[in-house]
């Protein structure tokens, strides 16, 4: 009878080891859950960026105002009879 109790005890310990530290144990599940949470945050920021880029593409396709704004900002273009002023900060 003692050997049966001992066998049950050893089996219980083996099951606890597998539950906590095994290949798919609770510690591994917790680690993977943390990775999922971090990846979801990255995905959310990238999704927001994609939406902004999509809106910018639509604006460039549909309106001339966005193209004019880009030309003024990026290329320094001005309309006829306009004066361009550039402010330089002191260092």
Backbone torsions as a table, in degrees:
resi	resn	phi	psi	omega
1	UNK	NA	-36.5	179.3
2	UNK	-63.4	-37.7	-178.9
3	UNK	-67.1	-30.7	178.0
4	UNK	-69.5	-42.2	177.1
5	UNK	-64.5	-41.9	177.8
6	UNK	-62.7	-42.1	178.4
7	UNK	-63.4	-42.8	177.9
8	UNK	-63.7	-41.2	179.0
9	UNK	-63.7	-45.3	178.7
10	UNK	-63.7	-40.9	178.0
11	UNK	-63.4	-41.0	178.6
12	UNK	-63.5	-41.9	178.3
13	UNK	-65.6	-41.7	178.2
14	UNK	-62.8	-38.9	179.4
15	UNK	-68.4	-38.7	178.0
16	UNK	-64.9	-40.4	177.3
17	UNK	-60.8	-46.3	179.7
18	UNK	-63.7	-37.7	-179.1
19	UNK	-65.9	-43.1	-174.4
20	UNK	-89.1	-47.5	-170.3
21	UNK	-115.4	5.4	-178.5
22	UNK	-72.3	-180.0	-176.7
23	UNK	-59.0	-37.8	176.9
24	UNK	-121.0	41.9	-178.9
25	UNK	-79.9	179.4	-176.1
26	UNK	-64.6	-36.1	178.6
27	UNK	-66.4	-39.5	177.2
28	UNK	-66.5	-40.5	178.2
29	UNK	-62.2	-42.8	179.2
30	UNK	-63.6	-42.1	178.9
31	UNK	-63.2	-44.3	179.3
32	UNK	-66.8	-35.5	177.6
33	UNK	-64.1	-38.8	176.8
34	UNK	-64.5	-40.8	178.2
35	UNK	-64.5	-38.2	178.8
36	UNK	-64.2	-43.8	179.4
37	UNK	-61.3	-44.0	178.8
38	UNK	-64.1	-41.7	-179.7
39	UNK	-67.5	-35.3	177.0
40	UNK	-64.1	-36.9	177.2
41	UNK	-65.3	-43.2	177.6
42	UNK	-62.6	-44.7	179.8
43	UNK	-61.1	-39.6	-179.7
44	UNK	-64.6	-43.3	179.8
45	UNK	-67.1	-38.3	178.5
46	UNK	-69.2	-34.9	177.1
47	UNK	-65.0	-41.7	177.6
48	UNK	-62.9	-42.0	177.7
49	UNK	-62.7	-41.8	178.2
50	UNK	-61.7	-40.0	178.8
51	UNK	-64.5	-39.9	178.5
52	UNK	-65.2	-43.1	178.9
53	UNK	-65.2	-38.6	178.4
54	UNK	-63.4	-43.0	178.6
55	UNK	-64.0	-39.4	178.8
56	UNK	-65.7	-40.5	178.3
57	UNK	-63.1	-45.7	178.3
58	UNK	-61.0	-41.2	179.8
59	UNK	-63.9	-41.7	179.0
60	UNK	-67.5	-34.2	179.9
61	UNK	-73.1	-35.4	-170.5
62	UNK	-95.6	-34.4	-171.3
63	UNK	-121.8	149.6	178.4
64	UNK	-84.3	-19.7	-179.4
65	UNK	-61.8	-41.1	-179.7
66	UNK	-67.2	-37.8	178.6
67	UNK	-66.7	-41.7	178.4
68	UNK	-63.6	-41.3	178.8
69	UNK	-62.4	-43.5	177.2
70	UNK	-60.9	-44.9	-178.9
71	UNK	-63.3	-40.6	179.0
72	UNK	-67.2	-45.5	-175.0
73	UNK	-75.9	-50.1	-173.1
74	UNK	-81.9	-35.9	-174.1
75	UNK	-106.5	-7.7	179.1
76	UNK	70.0	26.2	-178.8
77	UNK	-76.9	150.3	177.4
78	UNK	-132.5	157.3	177.0
79	UNK	-80.2	161.3	175.3
80	UNK	-60.1	144.0	179.6
81	UNK	67.2	20.3	173.5
82	UNK	-106.6	153.9	176.6
83	UNK	-113.2	131.6	-178.0
84	UNK	-98.0	126.7	176.9
85	UNK	-118.3	131.8	177.5
86	UNK	-119.4	124.8	-179.9
87	UNK	-96.0	128.6	-179.3
88	UNK	-114.2	129.6	-179.5
89	UNK	-81.3	144.8	174.2
90	UNK	-73.5	145.5	-179.3
91	UNK	-103.9	NA	NA
